[in-house]
Amino acid sequence: MFLVLLLLVLIAVVTAVGLAGHGASVLGSRRARGRAAGAPLHALAAFAGAAAVAMYAWGLLLVAGAEMSSDGGAGSAPAPPCRMPGYEERALHVVGRSVSFLPLGFVCETSHGGDYTSDDVPGYVNPAVAVLALSAAASAVAAGYATELRARAEARAGGR
C-alpha cells in the first residue's frame, strides 16, 4: 500500500506542475494575442486545479507516512497513528487499519465494527482540496461561458 501511495503522490505532483504550467502559458499567450475572452478565468481554473492537486498530494504524503509508521515491528499493535490522545480506550480494540482516499485519512478499525480516523492528516487538508477543486470547476465553467458570450457577440456584429 505504501508504494501505491507514493506512486499517487508522484502522479499528483506531476499533474499539479502541469496545470500550473498550463495556467502560466494561458496568461502568457493572452498577452501575446491581446485580449482573449475567458483567459483570466481559464488561468484561474488551471491554478486552482494545480493547488487542489498539490494539497491532495500533501495529504497523500501524510497518509503514506502514517502507513509507513504502522508497518509492523515492536510496539506496532495497535498502529501508532491509532494511538491518539483521547482515543486510548478505543486504541485497545483496534483490529485493523485502512486508507481512505476521499476524504483523505488513515482509518483505524475496531473490533466492535466501528472505526475512527487518525489525526495524521490535518483538518484543513480535505476542506481545502474541496474548495480549490470547486473553484477550479467554477472558473472553468465561467471561462467557457465568457468565451461563448464573446463568440455570440462577434457573430451578431459580423452579421450586420
N, C-alpha and C positions, 0 to 999 in steps of 0.2 A: 504494500500500500504506500510505503514511503516513497518508492521510486515513481509511482504513478503521480503522487502529489508533486514531486519535484518536476516531472515532465509537464504537468499542468501549469506550474509556476513559470517554467521556461516559455511555454506557448503563450501564456498571458502577457509576459514581459515583451515578447516579440510583437504581439498584437498591439499592445499599448504604444510601443515605439512607432509601429507602422501607422497607427491612427494619428499620432501626434505629427508625424511627418506629412501625412495627407493634409491635416489641418493647416500646417505651415505652407504647403505648396498651394493650397487654395487661396490663402491670403496673398502669397507672392504672385500668383497668376492674376489675381484680381487687380493688383497694382499695375501689372504689365498691360492688361487688356482694358483698363479703365473700370468703370462702374459696372458690376455684374449683379443682377438681382439675386438675392438669396445667398450670396457668397459669404457674408459675415456669419449668417446663421448656419451655413454649411460648415464653416470652420469651427464655430462654436460646438456643433454636433460632434465633429471629429475630436476636438479637445476634451469635451465632456465624456465621450466614449473612452478615450485614452485614459482619463482619470479614473473612470469606473473600473476599467480592466486592471489598471495598476493597483487600485485599492483592493480588488478581488485577489490579485496576486499576493499582496501583502498578507491578507487573511489566510490564503492557502499556505504561505510560508510559515505562518504561526501554527496552523493546524499540522503541518509536516513536522514542526519542532515538537509539538505535543505527542504526535505519533512516534517520533524517534525516541522520546524520553520514556515511552511506555513499552518498549520492545524487550521485555524480559530482563532477567538478571536478578540479583539480590535486591529485595525491597521493592519489587515491581508489582506486588499484589496488595491492594488494588493499584491500578496505574497511577503514577504520580500526578497527572493532571486531574484525576478524580478526587484527590485529597485536598479539597479546598476548605478554607476556614468557613465554618458554618455548616459544612456537609460531612462532618466526621462520622455521624451516625449512619448516614446513607453510604458513605465510603466502605463501611464494613460489609455491606451487602452487594457490592459491585461484582458482577459475574462476567461482564464483557464490555467491550468498547467498540465504537464505530465512528465514522467520519460523516458529517453532514455537509453536503456541498451547497445546498440552498435551504435555509441560511447556513453560512459557514459556521462550523463548530466541531468540537471534539465531544462526542456523546458518550456518557458513562451509563451502562445498562445495569439495573439492579435485579436481584433475584425475585423481587415482588412484581416484576413485569413493568416497572416504571423506568424512567431514565431522566437524566439531567445533563445539561451542557456545562462543560468546564469553562473557566474564565480565561482560557488561553487566548481566545480571540476577543479583543477589547469590544466593548459595547458600541463603539462608534463605527465599526467596520461595515456591518451589514446595512445599517441605515444609510451610510454614505454611499455604498455601492448602489443601493436602490435609487437614491435621489439623483446621483450622477447619471445612472442609466436612463432614468425617466427624463432627465434634462436633455440628454443626447437624443433620445427618441423625439421629444417635443421639438427640439431645434431642427432636426432633420425634416420633420413634417412641415414646420413653418418655412424652412428653406424651399421645399418643394412647392408650397403654396405661393410664396413670393415669386418664384420663377414662373409659375403658371400665370399669375396675375399679370406679370410684365409681358409674357408672351401674348396673352389675350389683348392687352392694351396696344402692343405693337401691331397685331393683326388688325385691330379696329382702325388704327391710324393708317395703316398701309392700304386698307380697303376704301378709303375715302377718295 
